[in-house]
Amino acid sequence: MTASRSDEEQRLRDLKLLRRVRDRMDREYAQPLDVEALARGVNMSAGHLSRQFKLAYGESPYAYLMTRRIERAMALLRRGDMSVTEVCFAVGCSSLGTFSTRFTELVGMPPSVYRREATREAAGIPSCIAKQVTRPIRNREASGAQPQLA
């Protein structure tokens, strides 16, 4: 077996493990997850997981997890029946400050403003459509623009 074939096989094994990690974050976003725990689950070092995840998906495991949490938070805030603090903890964030900062970076407005405006603007729009048009921007910061719901 050549070295390049062995390298390719290792890369494919790593990609399979990275998909498992990504799927776990998608499923368990509200659980307390950290890179060390995710890495242990696939028998990788935390550093190797972080490097390979970023190469494969263009962002760190932490950034990916926070995007999942913010997407779920957006859906909960659109419903309008939970406070920002309740939503923060419901999606697995333990710090309201970190949640608010990351939400603002991804969505372009603080969660309290989003809750107020999205509840009003999304009235009458099916949730499956609202989810698609309000998805957070990935791999770059949001411009200051308001989300377009229609």
N, C-alpha and C positions, 0 to 999 in steps of 0.2 A: 504494500500500500504506500502510495506516495504521500509526502508531507502535505501537499495541497489538498489531496482527497481527505486526509485526516482532519485538516483545518476546516474544510467544508462540512464534514460530518459533525464536528464540534459546533460550528456555527448553527447548523440546523437543529441540533439538540438544544442549544441555548435559546433559539427562537421558540421552540416548543415550550420550554420552561417559562420564557417571558410571556407567552400567551396565557399560560396558567396563572401567572402573577397578575396580568392585566384583567383576566376574567375574575379572579378573586377580588380585586379592587372594585370591579363593577358590581359584584354581588354583595360584598361586605363593606361598602363605603362608609356605613354608619358605625362600624366597629372601630375600636382603637387599633389602627394599623400603623406600623412603622417599617422602614426599609429592612431593619434587622429581622423582624418577624417574617416579613415577606421572603427574604433571602433564605432564612432557615427552612421555610416551607418547601423550597425547591433545591435545598442543599447547595447554595451558592454563598459566597461571601457578600456582604452588603455592598462593598465597593464594586465588585464585579457585576452584581445585579444592576447597580445604578448606572455604571458605564454602558453596559450592554442594552439596558432599557432605553437610555437616551439615544444611543445609536439606532436602535430599531424603531422608536416611536417619536423621536425628535424632542422629547422633554423628559425630565426626571420623573421617577415614580411618585415623588411627593407632588409635583405639579399636576400629574395625571390624576392622582387621587383627589386633589383639591378641585380640579375641574369637574369630576364626577359629583363631588359634594355640592358644588355651586349649582350644577344643573338640577339636582334634586331640590336644593333650596329654592331655586327659581320657581319650580312647580308648586312647592308648599306656600311660598309667598303669594303666588297668583291666586291661590284659593282664598286667602285673606282671613282665615280663621285662627292663625297662629301668630304670635309676636315674633319679632326678629330673633330675640333671645331663644325662644322655644325652637325655632327653625334651626338656629345655629347648633344647638345640642342634638336635635333630632337627626341631623345629617352627619354627626360624628365629630364635630369641631368642639374643642374644649376651651377655646379662647374666642370670646366675642370680638375682640380687637383684630385678631388674625383673620377671622371669618369676614368681618366687615371690609378689611383692607383688600383681601383677595377677591371678594365679591365685586368691589368697586373696580379693581384692575380688570377683571374679566368682563363685567357687564357694562361698565362705564358710568355707573351711578351707585350710591350707597344702597344697601338692602332696604332700608326704611323708605327711601324714595321709590325704589323699584316696586315694593309692596303696594304703596299708595297708587302709583300710576298704572301698574300692570293689572291690578284688580279692576280698575275702572276701564282700561283699554281692552282687556281680554273678555269683558262681559259679552256673552253670546258666541264667542269663538270656541269651537270644539277643542278640548284639551290636547288632542293629538296634533292639531294644526298649531296651537299656541306653543307646544313644545318645540316644534321644528323652527318656527320663526324667531324664537327667543333663545335659542341655543347660545351659550357663551362662545366667545371668540377664543380659539386655541392657538398657542404658540406666538401670540403677539398681544399687546395690550389693546384694549378697546379704545376706539376714538371717543370723543366726548358725545357722540351722537346718541340720540334716543333710539331704543329698539323699535323697529317697524312691525306692528302686529297685523297690518292688513295690506 
